[in-house]
Amino acid sequence: MSSNKQPSPPAQSSKVPTEMEIPRDQNALQRTSSPMATLSSHLDPYPHYIMSGACAGGGIYAYNMLRNPRIAATAGAFSLAYLFAGRLLVTGHPQLGYDIGTITSIGLLATAVPAARATGDAYSVAMSALGGVSAAANLLKSYQQRTGMPHEMVEK
């Protein structure tokens, strides 16, 4: 007795993955930055809150372990600025939120990069890297708020 069973189709998940494409009506730099703008739009304001927490943690570390209240106060100020920027994104003031995020990220870079180069401390290196990524993303979104470019990725 032979059975002509066909293999069952593969199980499908409830979420269908979508394919995205970069709009072609932009120059090369804008097409390159389009994925970052799209990702930022989907994740905001959470990266700002994460940076706020990282700076707050750095302030606590600087105060308790390094016994340096100046660095602790600076990290606390950065933490509050990131928190405020994220809140502005939620309350409908994205351009100001991204501007404050950009300025805060550049300030973080200005303080963390020299410390990272001088000491090689893991915290300073990590904050330098996070500040650089945050500065790039906030600057891109600030530019996008003003010009509408780069266009975000669209579904195929």
N, C-alpha and C positions, 0 to 999 in steps of 0.2 A: 504494500500500500504506500504509494508515494504521495507526499503532500507538496503542493506547490505554494508553500508559504513565501510570501515576499517579506523582506526585512521591513520592520516598522520604521516610519520616518523618525528622524532624530527629534528628541524632545525640544520644544521651543520654550523659551522663557517668556514671561509676560511682558518684558520690556524688549521692544524691537530696537536694536542699535540703529542709530541714524547716522548717515554720512553727511559730513559738512564739507562745504567748498568755500574757498576764498574768492570774494568778488574780483573779477578781472578788470574792473574800471578804475584801477589804482596803479600808482607807480610801484616799483620793486620794493622800496622801503615800507610803504604802506601795506603791501601784500604780506611782507615779512612780519609786520607788527600786528596784523589782523588777528591771529590766534591769541596773542596775549590780551588784546582788547576784549575779545569774546570771553575768554576765561575770567578776566577781571570782572566783567559785567555779571557773570553767573555766580561768582564767589563773594562779591562785595556785599556787606561791609566786614565780613569775617577776617580777611587778612589784616585789616586795621586793628581789629580787636586782638588778634594773635600778636601783632607787633606791640600793642599796648601791654599785654601780659608779659611778653619777653622783656620789655624795658622795665616794667615793674619788678620782675624777678631780678633783673640786673641791678636795680636800685637797692633791693634788699640784700643781694650778695655784696655789693660795694659797701654798704653800711655795716653789715655784720662781720664779714670776713676780711675785707680790706681796710676797714675802719677809716673810710674816706667819705665824709658827709657831702663833700662837693660833688663827687661823681654820683652819689646816691640821689642828690637833689636834681642833677641834670637828667639822670635816667628817669626819675619821677616826672619831670616836666615833659620829657619825650612821651612817656606813657600816657599822661593826660592829653597831650596834643593828638596822639593817635586815636585815643578814645573819642575825643571831640570830633575828629575828622570822620570816623566811622559813624558817629551819631548824625552828623550832617548829611551823610549819604542816605541814611534811613529816613530822615525827616524832609527830604525833598530839596536839598541844597547841594547837589552833587558837585557843581563846579567849585564852590568854596571848600567842600570836603576834600576834593582831590588837590586843590591848591595847598591847603594846610598839610595834607599828607605828603606832598612833594617837598615842601619847606622843611617839615619834620625829618623826612628821610635824608635830605641833604645835610641837615644839622647833625643827624646821627652819624652819617658818613664822616663829617668833619671832625667829630670827636672820637669815633671808633677806629678809623683807619690809622691815625698816628699811634694810638695805643697798641693796635695790633702789630704794626711794624716795629715798635720799640720793644714790646714784651713777648709777642707771640702767644699771649694768653688766649686760651680756647674761647672764652667768652667774647673778647674783643674781636677775634677773627670771625666768630659766628655773627656778631652784631654788624660787623662790616659787610658781610655777605648778605645778610637780611636787609640791611639798609640800602645796599646797591640794587637789589631786586625790587624793593619797595619804591625806591626813587624812580626806577625805570617804569614801573607799572603806573605809579601815580602821575608821572609826567606825561606818559602816553594818554591816560584817561583825561587829564586836564586839557591836553591838546585836542583830544577828541570832542570834549564838551564845547570847545570854542569853534572848531572848524567842521565837525561832523566826519572827519577823516581820522584814522582809517575806518572803513566800513567793517562791521563785524561779519563773521562767517555766517553763511546761510545754509539751510538744509538743501540737499540735492533734490 
